[in-house]
Amino acid sequence: MQIRNFTDMLETACQRQVKRVVVVNGVDESTLEGLNEAVKMGFVTPILTGDTTEILQALKNLEIDPAKYRIVDAPTAKDAADRAVELVNAGEADLVMKGLISTDKFMKVLLKKENGLLPSNSTLFHVSVMHNVNYHKLLIFSDAAVIPYPDLRQKIMMTGHLIQTAHRLGIADPKVAVIAPTEQIIISIQSCMDGATIAKMNEHGQIEGGLVDGPMALDVALDRYSAEVKGFTSPVAGDADCLLFPNIDAANVFYKANSKLANAEMSGIIAGAKVPVVVSSRGDSERTKLNSLALASLLS
């Protein structure tokens, strides 16, 4: 079944095996609200690390029954992160969610080699799934939050991960657009050269599982009319399932412009670790956090 919107995604998550999610320093009400919706829907069972007294107070404020939550006491945010890592490595958690801990401290824990959450030769990256009513299907894109300026090797890995994510959402042969300012192959623009290289690798069978084309401007990737006017012929044009952005500047602006100006529904996780990781922005809505948990559940 192809997942076409977030209603489909949530329904599918509920039909799959229930996943155990550990929230790092789960003492903040904003995180707990989104988590509790997932708990009520039944596709996750929750574990909260952090100061037990603070956790219980936050649950009380939200009128959430603490009996439904496993609490692992940890006096500091750093201790809470360490406890979460231990639970994952012990096979007691399938997903990780960031609670009240700074992103830089959280990422240090994920990247610490001794913790074993990052497999060898793997790269952490952020993948977003978006539903904008002005586009005819879900859009999967990367990287809006983790890798600032990916090199060609990282972009090749990210392309593979985007294709894998699309497969998990039921898209059998996803179409990937490698985004650049233009469809022209301009030697002085790195994103154009990278797009051409990745597309050629796909053509030669070095990147499998989907159809990749690039370089491609955003309007051409999303709008058939723009492609026709520009005389650009590609099965990806106007029908992309996945967008690989050249850098975090472009992807992050795309994420926020769609969510804040177009009221697009969003979700996002960090992939590449031993388990999917939900790292929501402080400005993300409760619904975005719920969607992100559903996405992480399907990718687990």
N, C-alpha and C positions, 0 to 999 in steps of 0.2 A: 504493500500500500504506500503510495506517495503522499507525504505530508505536505499539504498545500497552505496551511495557516496554523496559527498557534492553538486554535481549538483542536485541530487534528493532532498536534504535537502533545497536548496535555492528555487527550483521550488515549493516544498510543502509549504514553508513559504509564498511564493507569493500568493498561493491559499487560505490561511487561512485569518482570520480577521486581519486587520492591527493593529499592536501593537504600543502603545505610549512608547517611550524610553526616560528617562531622564538621561542626561550625567552630572555627578558631576564635576563641574569646567571644562567645555568643552571649554578650551581655547587653547589646544594643537593641532597642525595640524595633528599629527600622528593619534590621535583618530578620528578626524573629517574626515579624508580621508576614513577610514573604514566605519564610520557611513554614509557618503554621498553616498557610493555605495549601502548601504541598503535602503537609502531614494530614490535613483534613481530607484531601483528595485521595490520599492513600498510596502515593507512589514512592514515598520516602519514609524511613524511620530516622528520627533525629538523635544526634549525640552533640552535646554542648560542652566545650572545654572553657574554663575560666573560673573566676571567683564564684563559688557556689551561692553565697549570700546575694551577690549582685545579679546573678542569673535568676534566682528565685524571685527577686524583687521585680525584675523586668517582666517575667512571666505573669506575676500577679497584676502588674499594671495593665497588661494586655488581656487579663482574664483568661489565661491559657492554663490548662491543667498540667502541672509539672509531672504528674504521674506518667504522662505520655513521652517524657523526655529523659534520656539517660544523661546524667550530668557527671563530668569528670573534672574534679576540682584542680585548679591551677591558679596560683596567686598572682601571676603577672601575664601580660600578653605574650611575652616570649615563652614562658612555661606552657601557656595554652597552645601555642604553635607546636612546641615539642611534643606535647601529649597527642596532638592530632596526628603528627608524623608517626608516632609509635602505634597508634591505632590502625593507620593504613598499612604499615609494615607488618603488623600482626594479623592482617586479613580481617579486621573488624570494621572497616569502613570502605565504601565503594566510591565515595565522592568527598571532596573537601570544599567548604565554603568559607570565605573570609568574613569575619565579624568585625569587632571593634579593635582593629590592629592596623597600623600604617602599612600601606602597600609595599614600601621599600623593605620594612622588616619582614613582612610576609613573604616577599619574593626571595629574600636572603635564605629563609628556611627552605623554600622549594628548591633553590639552586645549590644548597650546601651538599657537596658530593657525598659526605659521610651519611647523610640522611637517606640516600638511595631512592629518592622520588623521581630523579631524572635519569632515565636509561642512557647508557653510553651511546654516543653518536646521535642523540636526540636534541631537539631544540624546542624550548617553550615558545609558544606563540598564541596570540589571541584570535579567536574566531567568533564572528558575530552572525546571527541569523536574524533577518529583518522581514517584516511584512508591511509593505506600504500599499495602501489601497489603489494607488496610481500605477502600480506595476502588477502584472498578471500572475505572479507567483512569488514564492519566498526567494530572498536573496541571501546568499552566504558570502561573507567577505572577511578579509584579513589584511593588515593587522592594525587594529585601532588602539592598542594599549600596551604592547610588550616590546616588540622589536622596533626601535626608532627608524633605522635605515638599513633594511636587510640587504645583504649582498646576494649575488646570483645563486650561490649554493643554498642559502636560506630560502630564497624565493622558490627554488625547485622543490625543497622539502615542504614549504607551505602550500604549493600547488597540489602536491600529493595529499596533504592533510585536508585541503578543501574538497578534493574529490572523495576522500574517504567519508568526510562528514555528509556530503550529499548522498552517498550510498546509504548511510545510516538513516537518512530521511526518506528513503525509498526512491531516489532519483537514480535510475539505472545507468544512464550515460550522460552525466552532467556536462554542461557547457561552461567553460572557464574563460573569462576575458582577462587578459593581463593588461592592466590599465596604465596608460601613458597620456601625455598631452595631445598626441596625434597618432594616426595610423601609419604615418610615414616612418620609415626606418632612418632615423637621423643619428649619425654617428656621435654627435656631440651631446646627445641626450641619453643618459644611461638607462632610463626606464624603457626607452624605445629599443635599445640594443638588447636589454634583458628580455623584453617581451618577444622579440623575434627569435632569440635563442631558445626560450622555453617552448614556444610554439613549434619550432623545428624539432626539438627533442620529442615532443608529443607525436609529431608526424612520423618520426623514425622509430616510435615504439619505446622510447626511453622513459616516457611518462605515460602510464597506462590508466585505464578506467574511466576516461572521459575525453572530451574534445576540447582542446586548448587552442586559443588564437590570440595573437597580439603582435605588436603593440596595438592598443585600441583605446580611443578616447571614450570617456564615460557616456557621452550622448549616443555614440554608435553602439556601445555595448547594451544599452537599455532601450533604444528607440529605433525601430526598423525604418521609419521615415528619414531620420537623420542619416542612416546608413545608405539609403537609396539616393538621397540628395547628394551625398559625398561620393557616390559611385563605389561604395565599399561592399563587396560581396563576401559573406561568410555565414555559415549556419549559426554561429554564435551571436552575430550582430542582432541586437534587438530582442534577444531571447536568452541572455546569459543567466545561468543558475548561480554562478560563483564569480566574484570579483577579487582579483589579486591587486591590491594597491601598491604603488611604488614605495611608499613610506608612511610613517605614523601620522604625519601632518595631514595628508590627503584622507586617509581612512578615518581618523578621529573626527575631522570636520564633517565627513560624510555621515558618520554615526550620529553626531549631535545635531546636525542640520535636519536630518530625517526625523529624529525623535522629538526635537523641540519645535520645529516649524511645520512638519507634516504629520505630527502625531502618529508616526509609524510605531508599530509594536516591535520591541527589540528583545534580544537575548544575547548573552555573551559568556564565553568560558575561556579558560586557558587550557590548551591541549598540549600534548607532548610529554606530560608527566606520567607517572605510573597510573594515576587516576585523574579524571577530569576535575578541574578546579573552577569554582564560581567566584569571580572577583567583581562584585558590583560596584559601580561608582556611587558616591554619596548622593548624587543627583538622580540616580535611577529610581523608578517607581517600584511599588510593591509588586505590580504586575510583571515588570521586567525581571525582578528577582525570581518570581515564580516561573516565568518562561525559561530563565537561565537554568534553574534546577531541573526543569523538564528536559532541556537540551542535554545537560550533563548526564541525566539518567539514561537517555537514549544512546549516548556515546560511551557509556561505561562498559 
